[in-house]
């Protein structure tokens, strides 16, 4: 099954990058299908990932692979037509594990902008580490 991120043009923004080192820990590493690279946020809360699609897409599920010990807590997904006009679509509850986790939405979302918000982290300093992020219709 192809991810929406493979089938559609998109831009990604993140709240922060550890020590501003985008070469080693930048957002692009969430989409490179490598278990050796990751997006690593800097300290602080909340942390977030925004996906802006070129055109409206339908989302029914998503997968995230966190680094155990650096997992989002009190998480929710916002959706809308642009970054300034998003509303909470659904909360999700990751486990503090290294495995790929799948989240099936209760209701399918149609949107151009998706914002994954991590209000807290299992890390004492509020850092989030994501190895893979995939979205499915």
DSSP file (Angstrom, degrees, kcal/mol; ACC not computed):
  #  RESIDUE AA STRUCTURE BP1 BP2  ACC     N-H-->O    O-->H-N    N-H-->O    O-->H-N    TCO  KAPPA ALPHA  PHI   PSI    X-CA   Y-CA   Z-CA
    1    1 A X              0   0    0      0, 0.0     2,-0.3     0, 0.0     0, 0.0   0.000 360.0 360.0 360.0 127.3    0.0    0.0    0.0
    2    2 A X        -     0   0    0      1,-0.1     2,-0.2     2,-0.0   132,-0.0  -0.572 360.0-123.1 -80.4 140.3    1.4    3.4   -1.0
    3    3 A X    >>  -     0   0    0     -2,-0.3     4,-1.4     1,-0.1     3,-1.4  -0.486  19.0-119.9 -75.6 149.8    1.5    6.2    1.5
    4    4 A X  H 3> S+     0   0    0    131,-3.3     4,-1.6     1,-0.3   132,-0.1   0.801 116.3  62.1 -57.0 -28.2   -0.2    9.5    0.7
    5    5 A X  H 34 S+     0   0    0    130,-0.4    -1,-0.3     1,-0.2     5,-0.1   0.724 104.7  45.8 -73.3 -21.1    3.3   11.0    1.0
    6    6 A X  H <4 S+     0   0    0     -3,-1.4    -1,-0.2     1,-0.1    -2,-0.2   0.736 117.4  43.0 -87.6 -26.7    4.5    8.9   -1.9
    7    7 A X  H  < S+     0   0    0     -4,-1.4     2,-0.3     2,-0.0    -2,-0.2   0.650 113.6  48.5 -94.2 -17.4    1.6    9.6   -4.1
    8    8 A X  S  < S-     0   0    0     -4,-1.6     2,-0.3    -5,-0.2    -1,-0.0  -0.906  81.0-110.4-129.6 150.4    1.2   13.4   -3.5
    9    9 A X        +     0   0    0     -2,-0.3    45,-2.0    -3,-0.0    46,-0.4  -0.607  49.6 162.0 -75.0 137.7    3.3   16.5   -3.4
   10   10 A X  E     -A   53   0A   0     -2,-0.3     2,-0.3    43,-0.2    43,-0.2  -0.980  32.9-141.8-151.8 161.1    3.7   17.8    0.1
   11   11 A X  E     -A   52   0A   0     41,-2.4    41,-3.0    -2,-0.3     2,-0.4  -0.936  19.0-152.9-121.1 150.4    5.8   20.1    2.3
   12   12 A X  E     -A   51   0A   0     -2,-0.3     2,-0.3    39,-0.2    39,-0.2  -0.968  10.9-176.2-126.8 140.9    6.6   19.4    5.9
   13   13 A X  E     -A   50   0A   0     37,-2.2    37,-3.2    -2,-0.4     2,-0.3  -0.973   7.9-162.6-129.3 148.2    7.4   21.7    8.8
   14   14 A X  E     -A   49   0A   0     -2,-0.3    35,-0.2    35,-0.2     3,-0.1  -0.910  28.1-121.0-129.2 158.9    8.5   20.7   12.3
   15   15 A X  S    S-     0   0    0     33,-2.1     2,-0.3    -2,-0.3    34,-0.1   0.848  85.9 -23.4 -67.0 -36.1    8.5   22.6   15.6
   16   16 A X        -     0   0    0     32,-0.3     2,-0.4    26,-0.1    -1,-0.2  -0.980  51.2-134.7-166.4 166.9   12.3   22.2   16.2
   17   17 A X    >   -     0   0    0     -2,-0.3     3,-2.8    24,-0.2    24,-0.3  -0.999  44.3 -92.8-135.3 135.4   15.4   20.1   15.3
   18   18 A X  G >  S-     0   0    0     22,-3.1     3,-2.5    -2,-0.4     7,-0.2  -0.210 106.0 -16.7 -51.2 121.8   17.9   19.0   17.9
   19   19 A X  G 3  S-     0   0    0      1,-0.3    -1,-0.3     3,-0.0     3,-0.1   0.708 113.1 -80.0  52.4  23.8   20.7   21.6   18.1
   20   20 A X  G <  S+     0   0    0     -3,-2.8     2,-1.5     1,-0.2    -1,-0.3   0.740  89.2 148.7  57.2  25.1   19.4   23.0   14.7
   21   21 A X    <>  +     0   0    0     -3,-2.5     4,-2.7     1,-0.2     3,-0.4  -0.609  12.2 164.3 -91.1  76.9   21.3   20.1   13.1
   22   22 A X  H  >  +     0   0    0     -2,-1.5     4,-1.6     1,-0.2    -1,-0.2   0.778  68.7  64.5 -68.3 -25.9   19.0   19.5   10.1
   23   23 A X  H  4 S+     0   0    0     -3,-0.2    -1,-0.2     1,-0.2    -2,-0.1   0.913 118.2  23.6 -62.5 -42.4   21.7   17.4    8.3
   24   24 A X  H  4 S+     0   0    0     -3,-0.4    14,-0.6    -6,-0.1    -2,-0.2   0.787 141.7  19.6 -92.9 -31.1   21.6   14.7   11.0
   25   25 A X  H  < S+     0   0    0     -4,-2.7    15,-1.6    -7,-0.2    -7,-0.2   0.173  86.3 137.5-130.4  17.8   18.1   15.1   12.6
   26   26 A X    ><  -     0   0    0     -4,-1.6     3,-1.5    13,-0.2     4,-0.2  -0.080  66.6-102.1 -70.3 168.0   16.0   17.0   10.1
   27   27 A X  G >  S+     0   0    0      1,-0.3     3,-2.0     2,-0.2     4,-0.3   0.771 111.9  72.6 -59.4 -31.6   12.4   16.4    9.1
   28   28 A X  G >  S+     0   0    0      1,-0.3     3,-1.5     2,-0.2     4,-0.3   0.766  84.1  70.2 -58.7 -25.1   13.3   14.7    5.8
   29   29 A X  G <  S+     0   0    0     -3,-1.5     3,-0.5     1,-0.3     5,-0.4   0.667  85.0  67.1 -70.2 -16.0   14.5   11.7    7.7
   30   30 A X  G <  S+     0   0    0     -3,-2.0   103,-1.7     1,-0.2    -1,-0.3   0.701 108.9  38.4 -72.3 -17.3   10.9   10.8    8.7
   31   31 A X  S <  S+     0   0    0     -3,-1.5    -1,-0.2    -4,-0.3    -2,-0.2   0.321  89.7  87.9-116.9   5.7   10.2   10.0    5.0
   32   32 A X  S    S-     0   0    0     -3,-0.5    -1,-0.1    -4,-0.3    -2,-0.1   0.429  87.8-128.1 -91.0   2.1   13.5    8.3    3.8
   33   33 A X        +     0   0    0      1,-0.2     2,-0.4    98,-0.2    99,-0.1   0.717  64.7 132.4  61.0  23.9   12.4    4.8    4.8
   34   34 A X    >   -     0   0    0     -5,-0.4     3,-0.6    97,-0.3    -1,-0.2  -0.892  51.7-156.8-107.9 135.2   15.7    4.3    6.7
   35   35 A X  T 3  S+     0   0    0     -2,-0.4    -1,-0.1     1,-0.2    97,-0.1   0.414  93.5  65.1 -84.3   2.3   15.8    2.9   10.2
   36   36 A X  T 3  S+     0   0    0     95,-0.1     2,-0.3    -7,-0.0    -1,-0.2   0.581  98.7  55.2 -97.2 -13.4   19.2    4.6   10.6
   37   37 A X    <   +     0   0    0     -3,-0.6     2,-0.3    -8,-0.2   -12,-0.1  -0.855  60.8 166.3-124.2 156.7   17.9    8.2   10.4
   38   38 A X        -     0   0    0    -14,-0.6     2,-0.5    -2,-0.3    93,-0.2  -0.985  40.2-104.3-157.8 162.7   15.2   10.1   12.3
   39   39 A X  E     -B  130   0A   0     91,-2.8    91,-2.4    -2,-0.3     2,-0.5  -0.879  37.8-169.9 -89.4 129.0   13.7   13.5   13.0
   40   40 A X  E     -B  129   0A   0    -15,-1.6   -22,-3.1    -2,-0.5    89,-0.2  -0.976   9.1-147.8-123.9 115.7   14.8   14.5   16.5
   41   41 A X        -     0   0    0     87,-2.9   -24,-0.2    -2,-0.5     2,-0.1  -0.304  18.6-113.5 -75.3 164.5   13.2   17.5   18.1
   42   42 A X        -     0   0    0      1,-0.2    86,-0.3   -24,-0.1   -24,-0.1  -0.285  51.1 -71.7 -81.3 179.6   14.9   19.9   20.4
   43   43 A X  S    S+     0   0    0     84,-0.1    83,-0.2   -26,-0.1    -1,-0.2  -0.322  87.9  64.5 -72.1 157.8   13.7   20.1   24.1
   44   44 A X  S    S-     0   0    0     81,-2.7     2,-0.3    -3,-0.1    81,-0.0  -0.233  71.6 -61.8 113.9 160.4   10.5   21.7   25.0
   45   45 A X  S    S+     0   0    0     -2,-0.1    74,-0.1     1,-0.1     2,-0.1  -0.960  92.4  32.8-135.0 153.3    6.7   21.2   24.6
   46   46 A X        -     0   0    0     72,-0.5     2,-0.3    -2,-0.3    73,-0.2   0.646  65.9-175.1 -79.2 162.8    4.6   21.1   22.6
   47   47 A X  E     - C   0 118A   0     71,-2.2    71,-3.1    -2,-0.1     2,-0.3  -0.852   9.6-178.9-111.4 155.1    6.4   19.6   19.5
   48   48 A X  E     - C   0 117A   0     -2,-0.3   -33,-2.1    69,-0.2     2,-0.4  -0.991  26.0-149.9-154.1 159.6    4.6   19.2   16.2
   49   49 A X  E     -AC  14 116A   0     67,-2.1    67,-3.1    -2,-0.3     2,-0.5  -0.999  17.6-162.9-130.2 126.4    4.8   18.0   12.6
   50   50 A X  E     -AC  13 115A   0    -37,-3.2   -37,-2.2    -2,-0.4     2,-0.5  -0.948   2.8-165.7-114.0 130.3    2.8   19.8    9.9
   51   51 A X  E     -AC  12 114A   0     63,-3.1    63,-2.6    -2,-0.5     2,-0.6  -0.972   3.9-168.4-113.1 121.0    2.1   18.2    6.5
   52   52 A X  E     -AC  11 113A   0    -41,-3.0   -41,-2.4    -2,-0.5    61,-0.2  -0.944   8.3-158.5-110.9 113.4    0.8   20.5    3.8
   53   53 A X  E     -A   10   0A   0     59,-3.7   -43,-0.2    -2,-0.6     3,-0.1  -0.568  22.6-129.5 -86.4 154.1   -0.4   18.8    0.6
   54   54 A X  E    S+     0   0A   0    -45,-2.0     2,-0.3    -2,-0.2    -1,-0.1   0.842  94.7  17.1 -68.5 -34.9   -0.7   20.5   -2.7
   55   55 A X  E    S-     0   0A   0    -46,-0.4    -1,-0.1    56,-0.1    56,-0.1  -0.913 102.3 -75.8-135.2 162.8   -4.3   19.3   -3.0
   56   56 A X  E     -     0   0A   0     -2,-0.3     2,-0.3    54,-0.1    56,-0.2  -0.307  50.6-170.8 -60.7 137.2   -6.9   17.9   -0.6
   57   57 A X  E     - C   0 111A   0     54,-2.7    54,-2.4    -4,-0.0     2,-0.5  -0.899  21.7-123.4-127.9 156.6   -6.3   14.3    0.4
   58   58 A X  E     - C   0 110A   0     -2,-0.3     2,-0.5    52,-0.2    52,-0.2  -0.884  25.0-165.4-101.1 131.4   -8.4   11.7    2.3
   59   59 A X  E     + C   0 109A   0     50,-3.3    50,-2.8    -2,-0.5    78,-0.3  -0.970  24.0 158.7-119.9 126.7   -6.8   10.2    5.4
   60   60 A X  E    S-     0   0A   0     76,-3.1    45,-2.8    -2,-0.5     2,-0.3   0.585  70.6   0.0-116.7 -21.0   -8.1    7.1    7.1
   61   61 A X  E     -DC 136 104A   0     75,-1.8    75,-3.0    43,-0.2    -1,-0.4  -0.985  56.0-161.5-159.3 165.2   -4.9    5.9    9.0
   62   62 A X  E     -DC 135 103A   0     41,-1.9    41,-3.0    -2,-0.3     2,-0.4  -0.984  10.0-143.1-149.3 159.0   -1.3    6.8    9.8
   63   63 A X  E     -DC 134 102A   0     71,-2.8    71,-2.3    -2,-0.3     2,-0.4  -0.976  14.5-177.3-125.7 138.7    1.8    5.0   11.1
   64   64 A X  E     -DC 133 101A   0     37,-2.3    37,-2.7    -2,-0.4     2,-0.6  -1.000  12.4-159.9-134.3 135.6    4.5    6.5   13.3
   65   65 A X  E     -DC 132 100A   0     67,-2.4    66,-3.4    -2,-0.4    67,-1.0  -0.939  20.8-175.9-115.3 108.2    7.7    4.8   14.5
   66   66 A X  E     -D  130   0A   0     -2,-0.6     2,-0.6    33,-0.6    64,-0.2  -0.469  32.3-109.0 -91.2 165.8    9.1    6.6   17.6
   67   67 A X    >   -     0   0    0     62,-1.7     3,-2.3     3,-0.4    62,-0.3  -0.893  46.4-108.8 -88.3 123.9   12.3    6.0   19.5
   68   68 A X  T 3  S+     0   0    0     -2,-0.6    29,-0.1     1,-0.3    28,-0.1  -0.273 107.4  29.8 -53.5 138.0   11.2    4.4   22.8
   69   69 A X  T 3  S+     0   0    0     54,-0.0    -1,-0.3    28,-0.0    55,-0.1   0.266 115.2  65.4  91.5 -10.7   11.8    6.9   25.6
   70   70 A X  S <  S+     0   0    0     -3,-2.3    59,-2.0    59,-0.1    -3,-0.4  -0.270  73.6 136.8-134.4  45.1   11.1    9.8   23.2
   71   71 A X        -     0   0    0     57,-0.2    51,-2.3    -5,-0.1    52,-0.3  -0.714  56.4-107.4-101.7 144.0    7.5    9.2   22.4
   72   72 A X  E     -E  121   0A   0     -2,-0.3     2,-0.3    49,-0.2    49,-0.3  -0.398  32.9-169.4 -67.4 142.9    4.7   11.7   22.2
   73   73 A X  E     +E  120   0A   0     47,-2.6    47,-2.0     1,-0.2    46,-0.4  -0.912  67.9  25.3-127.5 158.3    2.0   11.8   24.9
   74   74 A X  E    S+     0   0A   0     -2,-0.3    45,-1.6    45,-0.2     2,-0.3   0.972  90.3 174.0  50.5  60.9   -1.2   13.8   25.0
   75   75 A X  E     +EF 118  92A   0     17,-0.8    17,-1.9    43,-0.2     2,-0.3  -0.708  16.1 170.9-104.2 146.8   -1.2   13.7   21.2
   76   76 A X  E     -EF 117  91A   0     41,-1.8    41,-2.9    -2,-0.3     2,-0.5  -0.992  26.6-128.6-151.0 160.9   -3.8   14.8   18.7
   77   77 A X  E     -EF 116  90A   0     13,-3.3    12,-3.3    -2,-0.3    13,-1.6  -0.921  19.8-165.1-109.9 128.3   -4.2   15.3   14.9
   78   78 A X  E     -EF 115  88A   0     37,-2.8    37,-2.6    -2,-0.5     2,-0.3  -0.838   7.7-170.5-108.0 152.3   -5.6   18.6   13.6
   79   79 A X  E     +EF 114  87A   0      8,-2.3     8,-2.3    -2,-0.3     2,-0.3  -0.982  19.1 124.0-142.0 152.2   -6.8   19.0   10.0
   80   80 A X  E     -EF 113  86A   0     33,-1.8    33,-2.6    -2,-0.3    32,-1.9  -0.967  65.6 -80.6-178.8-168.2   -7.8   21.9    7.7
   81   81 A X  S    S+     0   0    0      4,-0.7     2,-0.3    -2,-0.3     5,-0.1   0.581 107.3   3.5 -95.1 -12.7   -7.3   23.7    4.4
   82   82 A X  S >  S-     0   0    0      3,-0.3     3,-1.3    31,-0.1    -1,-0.2  -0.960  83.8 -93.6-160.6 170.9   -4.2   25.6    5.6
   83   83 A X  T 3  S+     0   0    0     -2,-0.3     3,-0.5     1,-0.3    -1,-0.0   0.801 121.3  50.5 -62.9 -30.6   -2.0   25.9    8.7
   84   84 A X  T 3  S+     0   0    0      1,-0.2    -1,-0.3    -3,-0.0     2,-0.1   0.571 109.7  52.3 -84.6  -8.3   -4.0   28.8   10.2
   85   85 A X  S <  S+     0   0    0     -3,-1.3    -4,-0.7     2,-0.0     2,-0.3  -0.425  75.6 130.1-128.4  57.0   -7.3   27.1    9.8
   86   86 A X  E     -F   80   0A   0     -3,-0.5     2,-0.3    -6,-0.2    -6,-0.2  -0.842  32.4-167.3-110.1 150.4   -6.9   23.6   11.5
   87   87 A X  E     -F   79   0A   0     -8,-2.3    -8,-2.3    -2,-0.3     2,-0.2  -0.939  38.2 -85.9-130.5 155.8   -9.2   22.0   14.0
   88   88 A X  E     +F   78   0A   0     -2,-0.3   -10,-0.3   -10,-0.2     3,-0.1  -0.422  43.2 174.2 -62.8 125.3   -8.8   19.0   16.2
   89   89 A X  E     -     0   0A   0    -12,-3.3     2,-0.3     1,-0.4   -11,-0.2   0.802  60.5 -21.4 -99.1 -42.7   -9.8   15.9   14.3
   90   90 A X  E     -F   77   0A   0    -13,-1.6   -13,-3.3    16,-0.1    -1,-0.4  -0.959  53.2-123.6-169.0 145.9   -8.9   13.1   16.7
   91   91 A X  E     -F   76   0A   0     -2,-0.3     2,-0.3   -15,-0.3   -15,-0.3  -0.639  27.5-164.5 -87.5 153.4   -6.7   12.3   19.7
   92   92 A X  E     -F   75   0A   0    -17,-1.9   -17,-0.8    -2,-0.2     2,-0.5  -0.983  11.7-147.2-141.0 155.8   -4.2    9.3   19.5
   93   93 A X        -     0   0    0     -2,-0.3   -20,-0.1   -19,-0.1     2,-0.0  -0.790  14.3-164.6-130.0  86.5   -2.3    7.4   22.1
   94   94 A X        -     0   0    0     -2,-0.5     2,-0.3   -22,-0.3   -20,-0.1  -0.338  18.8-125.8 -69.4 151.4    1.1    6.0   21.2
   95   95 A X        -     0   0    0      4,-0.1     2,-2.0   -22,-0.0   -23,-0.1  -0.666  27.2-109.1 -89.9 153.3    2.8    3.4   23.3
   96   96 A X  S    S+     0   0    0     -2,-0.3     2,-0.3   -28,-0.1   -28,-0.1  -0.527  80.0 112.4 -83.8  73.5    6.3    4.0   24.6
   97   97 A X  S    S-     0   0    0     -2,-2.0   -31,-0.3     2,-0.2   -27,-0.1  -0.881  74.2-121.8-139.4 167.3    8.0    1.5   22.3
   98   98 A X  S    S+     0   0    0     -2,-0.3     3,-0.1   -31,-0.2    -2,-0.0   0.533  77.2 106.6 -87.1  -8.4   10.3    1.4   19.3
   99   99 A X  S    S-     0   0    0      1,-0.1   -33,-0.6   -34,-0.1     2,-0.3  -0.294  82.8 -96.4 -77.1 155.1    7.9   -0.4   17.0
  100  100 A X  E     -C   65   0A   0    -35,-0.2     2,-0.4   -37,-0.1   -35,-0.2  -0.543  44.6-155.5 -64.5 128.3    5.9    1.0   14.1
  101  101 A X  E     -C   64   0A   0    -37,-2.7   -37,-2.3    -2,-0.3     2,-0.4  -0.932   4.0-151.8-116.1 133.6    2.5    1.9   15.4
  102  102 A X  E     -C   63   0A   0     -2,-0.4     2,-0.5   -39,-0.2   -39,-0.2  -0.863   5.9-165.4-106.6 136.7   -0.7    2.2   13.3
  103  103 A X  E     -C   62   0A   0    -41,-3.0   -41,-1.9    -2,-0.4     2,-0.5  -0.970   5.0-158.4-124.1 115.2   -3.6    4.5   14.2
  104  104 A X  E     -C   61   0A   0     -2,-0.5   -43,-0.2   -43,-0.2     2,-0.1  -0.820  21.4-128.3 -93.7 126.2   -6.9    4.0   12.4
  105  105 A X  E     -     0   0A   0    -45,-2.8     3,-0.1    -2,-0.5   -15,-0.0  -0.437   3.0-137.9 -74.8 146.0   -9.1    7.1   12.5
  106  106 A X  E    S+     0   0A   0      1,-0.2     2,-0.4    -2,-0.1    -1,-0.1   0.914  95.3  24.2 -65.9 -43.4  -12.7    6.8   13.7
  107  107 A X  E    S-     0   0A   0    -18,-0.1    -1,-0.2   -48,-0.0   -48,-0.1  -0.984  92.3-111.3-125.2 135.7  -13.8    9.1   10.8
  108  108 A X  E     -     0   0A   0     -2,-0.4     2,-0.4    -3,-0.1   -48,-0.2  -0.361  33.9-141.1 -61.8 141.4  -11.9    9.6    7.5
  109  109 A X  E     -C   59   0A   0    -50,-2.8   -50,-3.3     2,-0.0     2,-0.5  -0.884  12.1-162.4-109.5 136.6  -10.4   13.1    7.2
  110  110 A X  E     +C   58   0A   0     -2,-0.4     2,-0.3   -52,-0.2   -52,-0.2  -0.984  38.0 129.0-114.7 121.1  -10.4   15.2    4.0
  111  111 A X  E     -C   57   0A   0    -54,-2.4   -54,-2.7    -2,-0.5   -30,-0.2  -0.989  57.3-141.7-163.0 161.5   -7.8   18.0    4.3
  112  112 A X  E    S+     0   0A   0    -32,-1.9   -59,-3.7    -2,-0.3     2,-0.4   0.654  94.7  48.1 -97.5 -26.3   -4.8   19.8    2.7
  113  113 A X  E     -CE  52  80A   0    -33,-2.6   -33,-1.8   -61,-0.2     2,-0.4  -0.964  61.7-176.3-123.2 131.2   -3.1   20.4    6.0
  114  114 A X  E     -CE  51  79A   0    -63,-2.6   -63,-3.1    -2,-0.4     2,-0.5  -0.990   5.6-167.2-123.8 132.6   -2.5   17.8    8.8
  115  115 A X  E     -CE  50  78A   0    -37,-2.6   -37,-2.8    -2,-0.4     2,-0.6  -0.964   6.0-160.5-125.9 115.8   -0.9   18.8   12.1
  116  116 A X  E     -CE  49  77A   0    -67,-3.1   -67,-2.1    -2,-0.5     2,-0.5  -0.851  16.4-164.8 -94.0 118.2    0.4   16.1   14.5
  117  117 A X  E     -CE  48  76A   0    -41,-2.9   -41,-1.8    -2,-0.6     2,-0.6  -0.909  15.3-169.0-114.3 130.5    0.7   17.7   17.9
  118  118 A X  E     -CE  47  75A   0    -71,-3.1   -71,-2.2    -2,-0.5   -72,-0.5  -0.892   4.7-178.9-116.7  96.3    2.7   16.2   20.8
  119  119 A X  E    S+     0   0A   0    -45,-1.6     2,-0.3    -2,-0.6   -45,-0.2   0.764  71.4  11.6 -70.1 -25.2    1.8   18.2   23.9
  120  120 A X  E     - E   0  73A   0    -47,-2.0   -47,-2.6    -3,-0.1     2,-0.3  -0.881  68.7-145.4-141.9 172.6    4.1   16.1   26.1
  121  121 A X  E     - E   0  72A   0      2,-0.3   -49,-0.2    -2,-0.3     5,-0.1  -0.964  27.0-125.1-139.3 156.2    6.8   13.5   25.7
  122  122 A X  S    S+     0   0    0    -51,-2.3     2,-0.4    -2,-0.3   -52,-0.1   0.629  93.6  90.9 -73.1 -12.1    8.0   10.4   27.6
  123  123 A X  S >  S-     0   0    0      4,-0.5     3,-1.6   -52,-0.3    -2,-0.3  -0.689  84.5-131.7 -82.4 135.6   11.4   12.2   27.6
  124  124 A X  T 3  S+     0   0    0     -2,-0.4    -1,-0.1     1,-0.3    -3,-0.1   0.802 107.3  48.4 -56.2 -32.0   11.9   14.4   30.7
  125  125 A X  T 3  S-     0   0    0      2,-0.1   -81,-2.7   -81,-0.0    -1,-0.3   0.454 116.8-109.8 -93.0  -1.3   13.1   17.3   28.4
  126  126 A X    <   +     0   0    0     -3,-1.6     2,-0.2     1,-0.3    -2,-0.1   0.621  63.0 154.0  87.1  13.2   10.1   17.0   26.0
  127  127 A X        -     0   0    0     -6,-0.1    -4,-0.5   -84,-0.1     2,-0.4  -0.491  27.6-157.5 -78.5 147.8   12.1   15.7   23.0
  128  128 A X        -     0   0    0    -86,-0.3   -87,-2.9    -2,-0.2     2,-0.4  -0.974   4.3-166.4-121.9 136.7   10.4   13.6   20.3
  129  129 A X  E     -B   40   0A   0    -59,-2.0   -62,-1.7    -2,-0.4     2,-0.5  -0.984   7.4-179.0-126.0 121.4   12.2   11.2   18.0
  130  130 A X  E     +BD  39  66A   0    -91,-2.4   -91,-2.8    -2,-0.4   -64,-0.2  -0.980  13.9 178.3-122.7 124.8   10.4    9.8   14.9
  131  131 A X  E    S+     0   0A   0    -66,-3.4     2,-0.3    -2,-0.5   -97,-0.3   0.826  74.1  14.9 -88.5 -38.2   12.0    7.4   12.5
  132  132 A X  E     - D   0  65A   0    -67,-1.0   -67,-2.4  -101,-0.1     2,-0.4  -1.000  54.4-177.9-143.2 140.4    9.0    6.9   10.1
  133  133 A X  E     + D   0  64A   0   -103,-1.7     2,-0.4    -2,-0.3   -69,-0.2  -0.980  13.4 171.9-135.7 123.9    5.8    8.7    9.4
  134  134 A X  E     - D   0  63A   0    -71,-2.3   -71,-2.8    -2,-0.4     2,-0.4  -0.983  15.0-157.2-133.4 144.4    3.3    7.3    6.8
  135  135 A X  E     - D   0  62A   0     -2,-0.4  -131,-3.3   -73,-0.2  -130,-0.4  -0.950  10.0-166.2-123.0 141.8   -0.2    8.4    5.9
  136  136 A X  E       D   0  61A   0    -75,-3.0   -76,-3.1    -2,-0.4   -75,-1.8  -0.968 360.0 360.0-133.2 144.7   -2.9    6.3    4.2
  137  137 A X              0   0    0     -2,-0.4   -78,-0.1   -78,-0.3    -1,-0.1   0.429 360.0 360.0 -92.9 360.0   -6.3    6.9    2.6
